[in-house]
Amino acid sequence: MATKRIVIGPVTRVEGHLRVEAVVEDNKIIDAISAGTVFRGIEIILKGRDPRDAWAFVQRICGVCTHTHALASIRCVEDALKIEIPKNANIIRNIMAAAQDVHDHTNHFYLLHALDWVDVISALKADPVQTSSIAASISDWPLNSANYFKDIQTKVKNFVESGQLGIFANGYWGHPAYRLPPEVNLLGVAHYIEALNWQKEIVKIHAVFGGKNPHPNYVVGGVPVSINLNDYNVINMERLNLVKSKIDEAKTFVDQVLIPDILAIAGFYKNDLWGGGLSNYMSYGDFPMTSINEPDSFLIPRGIVLDRDLTQVHDIDLQDPKQIQEFVSHAWYRQDDKEAGLHPWEGKTEPQYDGPKPPYDKLDETKGYSWSKAPRWQGKPMEVGPLARIVVAYAKGNKEIKELVDTSLRKLNLPVEALFSTLGRTLARALETQYRTKVLVRLYDDLIANIKAGDTSTFNKEKWDPENWPSEAQGVGFCEAPRGALGHWIKIKDGKIDNYQTVVPTTWNASPRDANQQHGAYEASMIDTPLANPEQPLEVLRTIHSFDPCIACATHLLDPQGKELAVVKTKK
């Protein structure tokens, strides 16, 4: 049977520049590659700097998950210097993390992923009265009148008739892999527009505690805000009431819009259970209720599930040089032994591009083909992210997660094995979002209770002075970013950063092959996917978007005087 190769590059509706290629035989994918096509290099910039400043630099790794990189960074410095943080600081960090998840996950579905399931043009054929009836039957959300949906339909029609589709341009509208009736498509389009307006509100939580969003402020040793309920210029009751109102708004939107939409859409796609990919799932765990050094207190459990075996969860040690390693045999990096795996404390970021000239017309998967390294746990590729966290929590018997998963799957008449698919990955992200809104309510109540008990401390200045540091130290900081397990490893020497390595969630998921020819999560998820029309690979986009890829979008280096040294851009 003849085979052909399809190329999507760059993949749009992702953060950064991603290219995927699929080898298709008889309208089914038999092999795939994933290539990150822009070099980042933040680790190089950090060497020689004050470790207390690292968080501000690593935030610029991403323009979306800025909070998570800062959090992992300050945690790795605190781990190296053995700094404990006050209880209020821990709670506030957790609130900011949960708010980030809710904002990111909801935005991802509606603005980056929904159009893989929702046919915008089909919505023009919908009967707004029927859409209103459907909306009222699945949710109490107040914006559900026939006139409202008619207005939305008219707006979209005006876009189409003007020839200026804008955000709805270049879709595979009318593709046979779309399965929703016009009325449900109209519902999805309406909520897409509503999500645009909603998302600007929840980020105010970051503005309260971090001064701004994106790139909120952080500090090693706590959080950069003071609490005084009677002072206008710090965190007072008015600011805390604002946070509470944004939590309540987010919970309402998730409960009454996101979850009903996901379940309604999933009901039409529940027979399309491909895209599962790898069988190994990893979560570092997060949301410490006591200390980051006490995993048993984490609201997001830590662990690894291998071969989809939900009866056993394996432990993780991020300091063990034999557990977390990065490989570069198929990546564009210099290393003495290209087939050796390096633990991040010993890791190197030395670019050595030897691939084709951009725009990468002839990638060769037998050689280096990506700027992404290939992280492995004990030599095994891992999927990280919402599905991995849900799987680990489910396997560990987390009651709240199990109830959310089991209830949703019962409504869809699907077994738990359905989670291991593109649809399952999308469902897992939505259920995790719902769980995060519950976590936000709990964390806010904990913060208020602690303040009422008389504790207003937010910063620990002990060991802030480098004179109190050891001559050499090393640490690891981690968190569960929206897209998955994020780790930062640091080595400090004579008060300066000697080595700094980050292993980000998309590095795990988007990794190229390793020396043993094991695929990364993106690549594995594409294999065995049937394509209704290989010329319009909607199914590939649907699966890749289900991971919410976040590839570094540019390399921009400055010398200490601020002079621009190099800019790397993709060819337009």
N, C-alpha and C positions, 0 to 999 in steps of 0.2 A: 504494500500500500504506500503510495507517495506521501511524503511528509512536506510540510512547509513551516516556515518560521514567521511568526507575527511579532511585531515590535510596537510597544507603546512607550514613547519617550519624548518629552517627559510625561509622566503620569500626573494629571491635574487633580485638583481638589485634595492635595496633600501639602504638608509643610516642607518645601524645599524641592530638590530635583531628584526624582526617582525614575529609573528606566526598568521596565520588565520586558522579557522576551519569552515566548512560549513556542515550543515545537509541537505542531498539531498533526495528528494522523487520524483520518476518518472522523473529523470534527470533534476530536478529543485530545486534550493536552497530555503529552507523554513525557515532556521534560520542560524545565523552565529555569530562567536565571533572573536574579534581581541585582541591580547595579545602582549604587549611590554614585552620582556623577560629579559631585563637587566636594573638594577638600575643605575641612574646617580648621583644625590646627590650634584650637584654644589652648591645648596643653602646652604647646611650645611657648605661647605668650606668657604663661604663668610662671615659668621657671625664673627663680631669683627674686620673686616678689614676696611681699609680706603675706603670710597665709591668712591673716585676718581680712585681707582685701579680696581673696580669691572669689568669694560669693558674687561680687559685683561683676567680675569678668565672666564667670561661667554662666551667669544668667543670660548672657548674649549668645550662648550656644543656640538658644531657641527664642523665638519671639512670642511663643504661646505658653510654654511650660516654664516661664521664667522663675516662678516661685519654687518649683521643685528642684531645679539645679542649685539655687541658692540654699535651700534647705539641706540637700545632700552635702553641699560644700561646708556649711558651718558645722554640720554634724561630724564630718570627717576631721575637721580641725579640732573640735571639742573632744573627739575620741583620742586624737593624738596627744593632746595636752591634758587630758583627764579633767575636763571642765564639766561640772554639773550645772544644770539650768533650773531656775525657779519653776514651781508648779504652774503659775500663771503663764509663763513663757511657753511651756509645753502645750498647754491647752490652746493658747492663741495660735501657735504653729499648726496644731491639728485643725483648728477652725479654718485657717487659711488653706490648708491642704484639701480639706473636704469641700470648701467653696470652689477651689480650682477644679476639682473633679466634676462637680455638678455643672459648672460653667462649661468646661471643656467637653464633657460627654454629650451634653445636650446640644451644644453648638455643632459638635462633630456629626451627630445624627442628622440634624435638620439641614445644616449648611454644606456639609461635605459628603454625606453618605446617602441621604434620603433619595436623591435623584437617581440612584442606582436601582431603586425599588418603585419610585413614583414617576409616572409618565406625565410630564407637564402639559404636553400638547393634548393628550387624551382628556385632561381636565376640562378642556373647552367644550367637550361633548356632554358634560355632566348635567344632570338635572339638579339645580341648587336645592330644591325642595327635598329630594331624596337624600342629598348630602346632609342637609339639616337633620333629617330623621335619623340617619346613621349616627351623626355626632351626638345627638341627644340620647341615643340608646346605649352609648358606651361611656359617656362622661357627663359630669355636671358643669363642665366649663361653660361660662355664660355666652361666649361668642359662638353661637350655633344656629343663628336664625337663617332662614332661606335668603333674606335680603342681604345679609352679611356675605354669604357665600356667592351670591350673584355679583356683588361688588368686586370680590376677589377675582371671579371669573372674568369680569369686564376689564380689570386691570391687566391680567395676563393676555387677554385677547388684544388689547391695545399694543402691548409689547410685540406680539406676534405679527400683527398687521402692519406695524411700522417697520418691520424688518430689523429691529434693534432688540434682539432677545436679551442682550446684556448677560446677566448671571445665568440665564437659561440657554445660552448659545451652545452649539456643538454637542448636544446630547443625541443619543441614539433613539430619539423619540419614534414610537411605533415598533420598536424592536420586539420580536416574538417572546423574548424572555421577560418582558413586563407582563404581569398577571393581574394587576388591580383593575377593577371596573372604574369607569370615569368618575363616578361619585366619590370613591375613596381617594382617587388621584387628586380631586379638587380639595378634599379634606387635608391631604398631605401638603399641597401647595399653600393653602391658607395658613397652616401651622408653621411652614417654612418661614413665611413672612412675619408671623408673630414672634418666632424665635429670634429674629433679627432685632426686634424691639426689646424683648425680654432680657437678652444676654447682657445689655449694658447696665442692668441694675445690680445683678449679683456681684459684679466686680467691685462694687462700692465697699464690700467687706474687706477686700485687700487695701483699698484706699484708706479705710479707717485704721487698720492695724499696721499697714506698711507704707502709708503716705501716698501711694499711687498704684496704678495698674496700667500697663504691664510693668515689669521690673520693680516690684515693691522692695522696700528697704529691709535689710536684715542686719544682725550683729552677732558675732561669736559671743556666746555667754548668755543669750536670752533673746529678747525682742526689743526693737528701738522705740518703744513707747512707754509712757508712764501712766499709771492709773490713779486717778483722784476724782471721785464722784462729784466733788464740789468745785472743780477747777475747769474753767472754760477751755484752756489751751491743751489739755491732755485727754486721755480716754475717760470720759465722764458718763453719766447715766444717759444723756441725750445721744451720745455716740453709740452706746451699747444698745439703746432702744432701736436705733437705725439698723444695727446689725441684726437684731431680732426680726425686724420687719422684712429684711431682705431674705432671711432664712425662711420665714413663713411664705413669702412670695415664691421662692424657689420650690418649696415643698408642694405648694398648690399647683404650680406649672408642671412639675414632674408627675404628680399623681393624676392630674386631670387632663394633661395633654400628651406628654411623652409616652407614658406607659400604655394608655389606651390606644395610641397610634401604633406603637410597636406591636401590640397584640393583634390589632386589627389587620395590619399589613402582614404579619407573620402567618396569619390564618390562610392567606392566599399563596404563600410560598413554602408551606411546611413539607412539601414533597421534594423540594430542591435542597437536599441535605448533603451537598458536597462542599469542598473547600476546607475540610478539617485539618489537613496537613499533618504536622507533627503530632506525636502522641505523648509528648513530654511537656509538662507545665510547671512553671516556677514562679513563686512569689517570695520576695524578701520579707514581706510583712511590713506593717506601718500602723500609725495611730497609736503610739504608746500611751497607755493611761497612767503609767508611773514613770518609767525610764526607757529610753531607746535601747538600753542594755538588758532589758527584761522582756524578751519576746512573748512570754506567757501573758503579758498585759496588753498585747497588740489587739486592736479591733479587727485589723486585717491579718489573718494568720500567716505565719511563715511556713514554707515547706515546698516540696517537689513531689509531683505525681508523675510516675513513669508508666508508659505503655497504657495510659488511660485506666490504670488500676486504682479505683476509688477506695480500695480496702487498706491502702498503705500510703503514708506520707513520709518522705525522706527529709532529713535535716540538711541545713545549709550552714557552712562556715565560710564567711566572706574573707577571712584572713588565711585560710588554708591554701597554700600555693598549688595544691593538686586539684582543688575544686573549681575555682573560677580561673579560666585561662583564655587568652585571645590568640587566634591563629591568623596568619597572613599569607598562606600559600596561594590564595586566589585574590589577594588584595594588593593595592599599589603602595606597598611600604617596604622599606629597607630593613632587613634583619639578617644576622649572620647565618642562622639556620631557619630557612623559610618555613619549615615544617614543624618547628618547635612551638609549643604553646607557652606563653608568658603570663604569669600572674600580674595583675595591674601594678603592684608595688615595684615589679621589675620591668614593667611595660615600657615600650618605646613608641614614639610617634614621629617617625622619620619618613616623610613621603618620598617615594621613588616611582614616578609614573613611567610605565613602559608599555602603555596601551596605545590604541589607535588615536589619531588626531580627532578632537571633538568635531562634530557631534556624535562620535562613537558609532560610525556606520558598521563596523565589523568587530563587535565584541567577541572574544574567544574565551569560552568558559574553561578551556584546558589550561589557561594561564591566568594572570591577574585580570580582573574585570570589574573591580569595585573599589571605591574609597572607604567602604565599610569593612572593618575587620570581621572575624568570625569568632565570637565568644562561645565558649562551651563550658558545661558543668560536668566535671569528670569525663570529659571527652564527648559528651552528648549535646546535641543541639536542643534548645529549649524555646517554647513559646512563652512570652510574657504578655501581661496586659490584663484587661478586665476578665476575659475568659479564664486565663490562668488563675487569677485570684479567686474567681467564683469556684473553679474546680477544686483548688486547694482547700478553700473554706468548706465546701460541700463534703469533701473527703474527710476533713477534720471534725465534721459534725456540728458546725456552727448553726445554731437553731434558726436564727433570723434569716441567714442566707438560704438554708435548706427550705424554709417555708416559702420564701419568695420564688425560688426555682421550681419547687414542686407544684405550687399553686399555678404558676404560669404555664408549666408544661401540661398540667391537667386541663387547663382551659383550651390548650391547643391540641390535646389528645396526642401528645408526643412523649416518648420515653426519655430518660435522662441522657441517653446516648446521642440524642439530637443536638445536645450542646456542642458536640464535636463537629462543627460545620460552620460555614459562613453565616448562616442564619442564627445559629447558636451563639456565635461570637457577638453578633449584633444584639441579640436578646440579653446576653450576659452584661454588656455595657449598660443597657437600659436598667436592668435590675440592680446593678451596682450603683447607678445614679440614684435610684429610689432609696437604697440602703444609706447612701451618703447623706441624703436629706434628713433621715432619722438620726444619723450620727451628729449632724450639725445641731439639731435640737438638743441632743444629750450633752454635747460639748459646751454649748452656750449655757445651759443650766448649771453645769459644773463650774464654769467660770464665774457666774453670778454668785453661786454658793460660796466659792472660795474667797471672793472679794467681801461678801457679807460677813465671812468669818474673821475678817480683819487682815487678810493677806493681800497686799498690793504690790509685792515685789515682782519685777519683770526682768531683772538683769543681775548677773553674778560677775562682779569685777575681779574676783580672785583669779590669779594667773593671767590677767590681761596684759601685764607688763612682760615683755620678752626676757627681761632679766631673770624671771622666775621659771623660764622654760629650760628643759634639758637641751644639751647641745645637739642631740639628734632625737627625732621622734617620728612615728608613723601612725596613721590612723585610716579608718574607713568610715565613710558616711553613706547612708542609703535612705531611700524612701520609695514608696510606690507611686511613681508618676502616673498621670492618666493613662499613658501608653504602656506602663509596665515597670518592671524592676529597674531601678536606677542606682548605680553605685559610683561614688567618687573615692579614689584612693590617693593619699598624700604622703610624701616623705619631706620632713622638715630638717634642715641642717643649719646650725648657727643662725636661727631665727628667720630663715628664708626658705622658700619652696625649692626643694632639690629635685623632686619629681612629682608630677600630678597626672593622673590618668582617670578618665571617665569612661564607663561602659554604660551606654544609654539604652533604653528599651528598644529603640528602632535598630540599634546595632545587633541586638539579639535576634529580632524578628527579620530584619532585612539582610542578615549576614549571607555572604557568598558561601560556596562550598568550602570545606576544610580539606586537609591533606588526605582524609579518608573518604573524600567525595560525598560527605553528608551534606544534604541541602539545609539551608536555613528555613525559617518558618514561612516566609513569603513564597519561596520557591516550592516547598513541599505542598503548600495549600493550593497551588495552581494545578498541580499534577492530578490527572484523572477527572478534571472538570470538563463536562461536555459543553460545546459551543453551538448555539443555534445558528449563528452566522459568524464564521471566523473573521470576516471582513469588518465586523462590528463587535469586538470582544467584550460585550457588556458584562458577561459573567466574570471575566478576569478583573475588571474594575471593581465590581461588587465585592469580590473576595479581598483584593488588596486594600480597598477602602475600609473594609471591616476591621482592619488592624489600626486604622488611623495613623498612617505613616507620618513620621516627622524627620525628614532628611535635612541636614544643614544646608541653608540656602545660599551661602556665599562665604568666601574667605577674604578677610580684610585685615591686613597686618599693619601695625603702626610701630615705629621705633619710640624710645622713651621721650623724645621731644615732640611726638605727635605727627611726625612726617609719615606720609603714606608710603609704604614700601611696595605693596603689590595688591592688586585687585584681580580676582578670578571671576569671570562672568561666562555664562553660557551664551552661545551664539544665537542670535535672534533669527 
